[in-house]
Amino acid sequence: MFHIHWDQSDLGAIQNAVMATFFDIYEDGILDMLVLSQAPGKNDLIIHALKNNFEADAYFVKVMVLSGLCSNNCPEDVNAFGVNQPGPYVMYTTMDSNGYMKNASAGQLSQSAHFSLQLPYTVLGLGRSANFLDHLFVGIPRQPGETDIRKKEWTAIIPNSQLIVIPFPHNQPHSWTAKLYLTPSNSVLLTAIALIGVCVFILVIIGILHWKEKKADDREKRQEAHRFHFDAM
């Protein structure tokens, strides 16, 4: 069974590590780590799952391209989700923190790394650039003999998010749909608290200025009334 060690310091605390790989444990688009180590004095292997705490230091975008197929002929009023498929191609272009254009691409379910997990999605690293993805291209394989390119583009994709693409129908890329999932982080709560604090501070200043203006108006009214009686005498 699994045991949670809250006081885990770092990777150096895991002895006799055999293999490590990246894995999105919390399904939030941020890569965590799985480490396989050998038990002391035994031949058994132990799996360690480590949460990535450097969320603000590196950004990712997670893209899952489904098959867009039904078990039989898809009814007209049913949006076919399907299951994961091998072969889709994902590419993005964006501006980095230095203002330079950069791009990266990856394939879904392709053996491209040592001991890769063959996960049914693609995770693209964005580095320290928290900018929106200017363009995200998704393409799927075409049938033998076809020449039309099956590709669609999405713009302004939020970092650290999950994008599920439903390519239905396959031969009509303009009809493909995508669902964006975003898991709020602690920075969202801190931003909301800071915004509320600024609003309260502004309201207090407005209240103080309004109170001073009201006192000044009352003083002027009393002076006007006193001047009127004095002139009448």
HULIN-V359983 format. One line per field, one symbol per residue. burial: I if it has 9 or more other C-alpha atoms within 8 Angstrom, else O. A space follows every 50 residues. Layout:
# HULIN-V359983
burial = ???
This chain:
# HULIN-V359983
burial = OOOOOOOOOOOOOOOOIOOIIOOIOOOIIIIIIIIIIIIOOOOOOOOOOO OIOOOOOIIIIIIIIIIIIIOOOIOOOOOIIIOIIOIIIIIIIIIIIOOO OOOOIIIIIOOOOOOOOOOIIIIIOIOIIOIIIIIIIIIIOIOOOOOOOI IIOOOOIIIIIIIIIIIIIOOIIOOIOOOOOOOOOOOOOOOOOOOOOOOO OOOOOOOOOOOOOOOOOOOOOOOOOOOOOOOOO
